[in-house]
């Protein structure tokens, strides 16, 4: 979808990518120390786009680099602690904004590079 169409309300036909939603969970190791692990919450259809140059510059002024924008159907289990897995990439959720009377979530993400 071209950038000019990004503001329009997404339709079901626009959600063509598969994204895995994961939330952090704490587990105890054999020695009793807590360790962070990720629990898969759902695999959903999404519309994923790289952020435009203008959006990246605006995000840099807010000291947060946004690399991807993701639209999914509304869910209430996506937060700033959530991560998305898409095409072998790990996307850290910066903010999830409800859109169109809570029909969709617009998720601003930062790609985590190892």
C-alpha positions in Angstrom: 0.0 0.0 0.0 1.5 3.4 -1.0 2.3 5.9 1.8 -0.5 8.1 0.6 -3.0 5.3 1.3 -1.6 4.6 4.8 -4.1 6.9 6.5 -7.1 5.2 5.0 -8.9 2.7 7.1 -7.4 -0.8 6.4 -9.7 -3.5 5.2 -9.5 -7.3 5.7 -7.9 -7.6 2.3 -5.0 -5.4 3.4 -4.0 -7.7 6.3 -1.8 -10.1 4.2 1.2 -10.7 6.5 1.4 -13.2 9.4 2.8 -11.7 12.6 3.4 -13.6 15.9 2.5 -11.6 19.0 4.6 -12.5 22.1 4.4 -11.1 25.7 7.2 -11.5 28.3 6.9 -14.0 31.0 9.1 -14.7 34.0 10.2 -18.3 34.8 12.4 -19.7 37.5 15.6 -21.6 36.4 16.7 -24.7 38.2 18.9 -22.6 40.5 15.8 -20.5 41.4 16.8 -17.3 39.7 14.2 -15.6 37.5 14.7 -15.5 33.7 12.8 -13.8 31.0 11.1 -15.9 28.3 8.5 -15.1 25.7 5.1 -16.6 25.4 3.3 -16.6 22.1 -0.1 -15.0 22.5 -1.4 -15.3 19.0 -0.5 -15.4 15.3 -2.5 -12.8 13.4 -2.8 -11.2 10.0 -1.3 -7.8 9.7 -0.4 -5.0 7.4 3.3 -4.2 7.9 5.2 -1.2 6.5 8.5 0.4 7.0 8.3 3.9 8.5 8.8 6.7 6.0 11.8 9.0 6.3 9.6 11.8 7.7 8.2 9.5 10.4 11.7 8.3 11.3 12.9 12.0 11.7 9.8 12.8 13.8 10.4 9.8 16.0 14.1 10.7 16.4 13.0 14.1 17.9 11.0 12.1 20.5 14.2 10.0 21.1 12.5 6.8 19.9 13.3 5.3 16.6 10.2 3.9 14.8 11.2 1.5 12.0 7.9 -0.2 11.3 4.1 0.5 11.4 1.8 -2.5 11.8 -2.0 -2.6 11.6 -3.9 -5.6 13.1 -7.4 -6.1 14.2 -8.0 -4.7 17.6 -6.7 -6.7 20.6 -6.2 -5.6 24.2 -3.2 -7.7 25.0 -0.7 -5.7 23.0 1.4 -3.2 25.0 4.8 -1.5 25.2 6.2 -4.8 26.6 5.0 -6.9 23.6 7.2 -8.0 20.7 6.2 -9.0 17.2 7.9 -11.6 15.1 7.6 -10.9 11.3 9.6 -12.5 8.5 12.5 -13.5 10.8 12.6 -10.0 12.4 12.0 -9.0 16.0 9.9 -5.9 16.3 9.7 -4.3 19.8 6.4 -2.5 20.3 6.9 1.2 21.2 3.2 2.1 21.3 -0.1 0.5 20.3 -2.8 2.9 19.4 -6.5 1.9 18.9 -7.9 3.2 15.7 -11.3 3.4 14.0 -13.5 2.8 17.1 -11.2 0.0 18.3 -11.6 -2.0 15.1 -7.8 -1.9 14.5 -4.6 -1.3 16.3 -1.9 0.8 14.8 1.4 -0.4 16.3 4.6 1.6 16.1 7.6 -0.7 16.4 11.4 -0.6 16.5 13.3 -3.4 14.9 15.7 -5.1 17.3 19.0 -6.0 15.8 21.2 -8.6 17.3 
